[in-house]
Amino acid sequence: MLETGPIFRAMLRRPAGPLLIILQLAITIAIVSNSLSFIQKRSEFINREPGLEVEGLLKIWAKPDESRGNLDDMIEEDLRFLNDQSTVESVIAINGLPMGGMGGTSGFATAPTMDVEGQQVLSAAASMLSVTEGWLETLGATLIRGENFAFDDYQRFRPENNPTSSPIIVTEVIAEQLFPDQNPIGQSIYIGELVSFTVVGVIENMFGHQLYWEWPYHTVVIPKMQLSESSNYLIRTNEKSEELVLDDLVAGLRDLSDNRIVGDEKTMTTIARDTYSGEYAMITLLSIVVFLLIGVNALGVVGLTSFWISQRRKQIGIRRALGASRTAIVRYFLLENIMLVAGAVAIGGIAAISASIYMVKAYGFEPLAWFYIPASALVVLLITLGAAIFPVNKASRISPVEAVAGR
């Protein structure tokens, strides 16, 4: 465009204002691009497929008074009561809580630790979920290979009666890691030297209890439940009013007898939201920062454009008197803003990449994808042009006679 030369020379005559705006826009582009990248990565993290149906799943914790009853009898009574409720589709007792940060983790290997000579032993760490019958329907997990546990496989035991063998169901990622290019069904895996498991089924990847773990889908399900001091119940409801159902079920359990403590009731949606609370807070904070930065830049552009227009009223009047149209005046000042953003993109892009490299080295962040820089630049450009349009449109209405006369 022919006007770029005069615009550039006009900026050079008074460089302080344009330079400050360019630096301000460059810093904004650097911060916004990295913030958008971080927000997108955190959103992807939150929206990972859990492998279970979160909606409609409720959790209740219960503990018996050991002087008046025992955990095994309480679990049996509670499961019977909950299964009889019209609002309950299915219910299980469970050790470990998917997505809840509560549960045990163990290492599994394809051979006992004492028997490794001459063979390749593969291993994997996994979250362990001990469940009662009906777990597949209650969790909403999907069995893709093999079969579910048989009725006789389910057992509750005291720590001193720990079984040394059990069937086990594993997630896809565990099956692939322990038995690459093999059928995992019927294969044996081990914890140490004494405990062995036979793989009877494989489910789609499902979260264990540690969402921030390196291997969140490393999960195994066992039908043998060790009795400790308390138990968690997971309940699948067919009602939309989950909180009301939860309150009614807790009240019902408390009314069964006074030899138990019942509480810590939550929907799985609440558990997931609480687990991701830090991520939601960070996304909200960065969104506010981006919004404020863009707002500050918009105000800066309005102020600078208005100042430039007031300084060049006579110039605008002369151009209008010589036949320049209102459109030409508007185009001149908008082009001026586009040139400022172009300069900011060059500096801001370098700053954004430099900041990303630092965060990768210092904090292990993922590198900034290149497209966030032009995306941020486009956002800044649109906001800048939008902010400038009002004072620029006002400038195009200046009367040539008034401008030349200095009124």
C-alpha positions in Angstrom: 0.0 0.0 0.0 1.3 3.5 -0.9 0.4 4.9 2.6 2.8 2.6 4.5 5.8 4.8 3.7 4.3 8.1 5.0 2.9 6.2 8.1 6.3 4.7 8.9 8.1 8.0 8.5 5.5 9.7 10.7 6.2 7.0 13.4 9.9 7.6 13.2 9.5 11.3 13.8 7.9 10.6 17.2 9.0 7.0 18.0 8.3 6.9 21.7 4.5 6.4 21.5 4.6 3.8 18.7 7.5 1.9 20.4 5.7 1.7 23.7 2.5 0.4 22.1 4.6 -2.2 20.1 6.3 -3.4 23.2 3.0 -3.5 25.1 1.4 -5.5 22.3 4.5 -7.8 22.0 4.3 -8.6 25.7 0.6 -9.3 25.3 1.1 -11.6 22.4 3.9 -13.5 24.3 1.7 -13.9 27.4 -1.5 -14.6 25.6 0.0 -17.3 23.3 1.6 -19.2 26.2 -1.6 -18.8 28.3 -3.8 -20.1 25.5 -1.5 -23.0 25.1 -1.6 -23.8 28.8 -5.4 -23.4 29.0 -5.8 -25.8 26.0 -3.4 -28.4 27.5 -5.2 -28.2 30.9 -8.6 -28.5 29.2 -7.4 -31.6 27.4 -6.1 -33.0 30.7 -9.5 -32.4 32.4 -11.5 -33.8 29.5 -9.6 -37.1 29.1 -11.9 -40.1 28.7 -12.3 -41.6 32.2 -13.3 -45.0 31.0 -16.3 -45.1 33.4 -19.7 -43.3 33.4 -19.2 -40.4 35.9 -22.7 -39.1 35.6 -25.1 -41.0 37.8 -22.4 -42.5 40.0 -22.6 -41.8 43.8 -20.2 -42.5 46.6 -21.0 -43.2 50.3 -18.5 -44.1 53.1 -19.5 -46.2 56.0 -17.7 -47.6 59.1 -19.1 -50.0 61.7 -18.9 -49.7 65.5 -16.5 -52.7 66.0 -17.8 -53.2 69.5 -21.3 -53.9 68.2 -20.7 -55.4 64.7 -18.2 -56.1 62.0 -17.4 -54.7 58.6 -18.4 -57.8 56.6 -21.9 -58.0 58.1 -22.3 -54.3 57.6 -21.4 -54.4 54.0 -23.8 -57.3 53.4 -26.6 -55.5 55.1 -25.9 -52.2 53.3 -25.6 -53.7 49.9 -28.9 -55.5 50.4 -30.7 -52.3 51.5 -29.2 -50.2 48.7 -30.1 -52.7 46.0 -33.7 -52.7 47.2 -34.1 -48.9 46.6 -36.1 -47.9 43.5 -33.6 -45.1 42.7 -30.6 -47.5 42.6 -29.7 -49.5 39.5 -26.7 -51.2 41.0 -24.3 -50.9 43.9 -20.9 -52.2 44.9 -18.5 -52.0 47.8 -15.0 -51.0 46.7 -11.5 -50.6 48.1 -9.9 -47.8 46.2 -11.8 -44.9 44.6 -11.5 -44.2 40.8 -10.6 -40.5 40.3 -10.6 -39.9 44.0 -7.0 -40.2 45.0 -7.8 -43.1 47.4 -6.5 -46.6 46.9 -3.6 -48.9 46.8 -0.9 -49.2 44.1 1.3 -52.2 43.3 3.8 -53.5 40.8 2.8 -56.4 38.6 5.2 -58.6 36.7 4.9 -61.5 34.2 7.0 -63.8 36.4 7.7 -64.2 40.2 10.7 -62.1 41.3 12.5 -65.3 42.2 12.1 -66.8 38.8 13.6 -64.4 36.3 16.7 -66.2 35.0 16.6 -66.9 31.3 13.3 -65.1 30.6 12.2 -61.6 29.8 10.1 -60.3 32.6 7.8 -57.3 31.9 6.3 -55.2 34.7 3.9 -52.4 35.3 2.6 -50.4 38.2 -1.1 -50.2 38.6 -3.9 -48.9 40.8 -5.8 -51.7 42.5 -9.6 -51.7 42.8 -11.1 -54.5 44.9 -14.8 -54.8 44.2 -17.9 -56.8 44.9 -20.3 -58.3 42.3 -21.9 -55.9 39.9 -18.9 -53.6 39.5 -18.9 -53.6 35.7 -22.4 -52.2 35.5 -22.0 -49.9 38.4 -18.8 -48.3 37.1 -20.0 -48.3 33.5 -16.7 -49.9 32.4 -16.6 -51.7 29.1 -15.3 -55.3 28.8 -13.6 -55.8 25.5 -11.9 -59.2 25.9 -12.4 -62.2 28.0 -15.1 -62.4 30.6 -16.3 -61.0 33.9 -15.6 -62.6 37.2 -17.7 -65.6 38.2 -19.9 -65.4 41.2 -17.6 -67.6 43.2 -14.6 -65.4 42.6 -15.9 -62.6 44.8 -14.6 -62.8 48.4 -14.1 -60.6 51.4 -11.3 -61.5 53.8 -9.4 -60.3 56.8 -5.8 -59.3 56.4 -4.5 -62.4 58.1 -6.3 -64.6 55.5 -4.9 -62.9 52.4 -5.4 -65.2 49.4 -2.3 -66.1 47.3 -4.1 -66.3 44.0 -7.0 -64.6 42.2 -8.5 -63.9 38.8 -7.9 -60.3 37.6 -9.2 -57.9 35.0 -6.8 -55.3 33.5 -7.1 -52.3 31.3 -5.9 -52.3 27.7 -2.7 -50.4 28.4 -1.7 -52.9 31.1 -2.4 -55.8 28.8 -0.4 -54.3 26.0 2.5 -53.5 28.3 2.7 -56.9 29.9 1.7 -59.1 27.0 2.7 -57.3 23.7 1.5 -59.2 20.6 0.0 -61.9 22.8 -3.5 -62.8 24.0 -3.5 -61.7 27.7 -6.5 -64.0 28.6 -5.3 -66.9 30.7 -1.9 -65.3 31.3 -0.5 -65.1 34.8 0.9 -62.0 36.5 2.5 -61.7 39.9 3.0 -59.4 42.9 6.4 -60.4 44.3 7.0 -64.1 44.8 3.8 -65.2 46.7 0.8 -63.7 45.0 -0.3 -64.7 41.5 -3.2 -63.6 39.3 -4.8 -65.0 36.2 -6.0 -62.5 33.6 -9.6 -63.3 32.8 -10.7 -60.1 31.0 -9.5 -56.8 29.6 -11.5 -53.5 29.9 -11.2 -50.3 28.0 -8.7 -47.9 29.6 -10.2 -46.7 32.9 -8.9 -44.2 35.4 -7.5 -45.6 38.7 -7.4 -43.5 41.8 -4.4 -41.3 40.7 -5.3 -38.9 37.9 -2.0 -37.0 38.2 0.0 -40.2 38.0 2.3 -40.9 35.1 0.1 -43.9 34.2 -3.5 -42.9 35.0 -5.0 -45.7 33.0 -2.9 -48.4 34.7 -5.7 -50.0 36.6 -6.5 -53.6 37.7 -9.7 -54.9 39.1 -9.7 -57.8 41.7 -12.8 -59.6 43.1 -11.0 -60.2 46.4 -11.7 -57.5 49.0 -9.6 -57.0 52.1 -11.7 -55.9 55.1 -10.2 -53.0 57.0 -12.0 -50.4 59.2 -14.4 -49.0 56.7 -15.8 -49.3 53.2 -16.9 -47.2 50.3 -20.0 -47.9 48.3 -20.4 -46.8 44.7 -24.0 -46.5 43.6 -25.4 -46.2 40.1 -28.6 -44.2 40.1 -31.3 -43.8 37.4 -32.4 -40.4 38.7 -31.3 -37.0 37.5 -31.5 -35.4 40.9 -28.3 -37.1 42.2 -27.9 -35.0 45.3 -31.4 -35.7 46.5 -31.0 -39.4 45.9 -27.7 -39.3 47.8 -29.2 -37.6 50.8 -32.1 -40.1 50.9 -29.7 -43.1 50.7 -27.5 -41.8 53.5 -30.5 -41.2 55.7 -31.8 -44.7 54.9 -28.4 -46.3 55.9 -28.4 -44.3 59.1 -31.9 -45.5 59.9 -30.9 -49.2 59.4 -29.1 -49.2 62.8 -27.1 -47.0 65.1 -24.0 -49.2 64.9 -22.4 -47.6 61.9 -21.1 -44.2 60.9 -22.2 -43.0 57.4 -21.0 -40.0 55.6 -18.6 -38.4 53.1 -21.3 -38.7 50.5 -20.5 -37.3 47.1 -21.4 -37.6 43.5 -18.6 -38.8 41.2 -19.1 -35.5 39.3 -18.2 -33.7 42.5 -15.2 -36.0 43.2 -13.9 -35.3 39.7 -14.4 -31.6 40.0 -12.6 -31.5 43.4 -9.8 -33.6 42.0 -9.4 -31.1 39.1 -10.0 -28.0 41.3 -6.4 -26.8 40.8 -6.8 -27.1 37.0 -10.1 -25.2 37.0 -8.5 -22.5 39.2 -5.5 -22.1 36.9 -7.7 -21.9 33.8 -9.9 -19.3 35.4 -6.9 -17.3 36.6 -5.2 -17.3 33.2 -8.5 -16.5 31.4 -8.8 -13.4 33.6 -5.2 -12.4 32.9 -5.7 -12.7 29.2 -9.0 -10.7 29.4 -7.3 -8.0 31.4 -4.3 -7.8 29.2 -6.4 -7.5 26.1 -8.6 -4.9 27.8 -5.5 -2.8 28.9 -4.2 -2.9 25.3 -7.6 -1.9 23.9 -7.6 1.2 26.3 -4.0 2.0 25.3 -4.8 1.9 21.6 -7.9 4.1 22.1 -5.8 6.6 24.0 -2.9 6.6 21.6 -5.1 6.8 18.5 -7.1 9.6 20.0 -3.9 11.5 20.9 -2.5 11.0 17.4 -5.7 12.3 15.9 -5.8 15.4 18.1 -2.2 16.1 17.1 -3.0 15.7 13.4 -6.3 17.5 13.1 -4.8 20.1 10.7 -3.2 17.3 8.6 -6.5 15.5 8.4 -8.3 18.7 7.4 -5.9 19.4 4.6 -6.2 15.9 3.3 -10.0 16.2 3.4 -9.8 19.6 1.6 -7.6 18.0 -1.1 -10.3 15.4 -1.7 -9.5 12.5 0.6 -12.6 10.6 1.4 -13.7 9.5 4.9 -12.9 6.0 3.9 -9.3 7.0 3.1 -8.9 8.6 6.5 -10.2 5.5 8.3 -8.0 3.3 6.2 -4.9 5.4 7.0 -5.3 5.1 10.8 -6.3 1.4 10.7 -3.3 0.7 8.6 -1.2 2.5 11.2 -2.6 0.1 13.8 -2.0 -2.9 11.6 1.7 -1.9 11.2 2.0 -1.6 15.0 0.6 -5.1 15.5 3.0 -6.4 12.7 6.0 -5.0 14.6 4.6 -6.4 17.9 4.2 -9.9 16.3 7.9 -10.0 15.3 9.0 -9.1 18.8 6.2 -10.9 20.7 6.8 -14.2 18.7 10.4 -14.2 19.7 9.5 -13.5 23.3 6.8 -16.2 23.3 9.2 -18.8 22.0 11.9 -17.8 24.5 9.4 -18.0 27.4 8.2 -21.4 26.2 11.8 -22.7 26.0 12.4 -21.5 29.6 9.3 -23.1 30.9 10.1 -26.4 29.1 13.6 -26.5 30.7 12.6 -25.2 34.1 9.2 -26.8 34.7 8.8 -29.5 32.2 6.0 -27.8 30.3 5.2 -28.9 26.8 6.7 -26.7 24.0 4.5 -23.9 22.6 2.8 -25.0 19.4 3.6 -22.5 16.6 0.0 -21.7 15.7 -0.7 -20.1 19.1 1.5 -17.1 18.1 -0.5 -16.1 14.9 -3.7 -17.0 16.8 -2.8 -14.6 19.6 -1.6 -12.0 17.1 -5.0 -12.2 15.3 -6.9 -11.7 18.6 -4.7 -8.7 19.4 -5.1 -7.3 15.9 -8.9 -7.6 16.0 -9.1 -6.1 19.5 -6.7 -3.3 18.4 -8.7 -2.5 15.2 -11.9 -2.7 17.2 -10.6 -0.3 19.8 -9.3 2.2 17.2 -12.5 2.2 15.1 -14.3 4.8 17.3 -11.7 7.5 17.4 -10.8 6.8 13.8 -14.4 7.1 12.6 -14.6 10.3 14.6 -11.5 11.7 12.9 -13.0 11.0 9.5 -15.9 13.4 10.3 -13.6 16.3 11.0 -14.6 19.4 8.9 -11.7 20.6 6.7 -12.5 24.2 7.5 -12.6 23.7 11.3 -9.4 21.6 11.2 -7.4 24.1 9.1 -8.7 27.0 11.3 -7.6 25.1 14.4 -11.1 24.8 15.9 
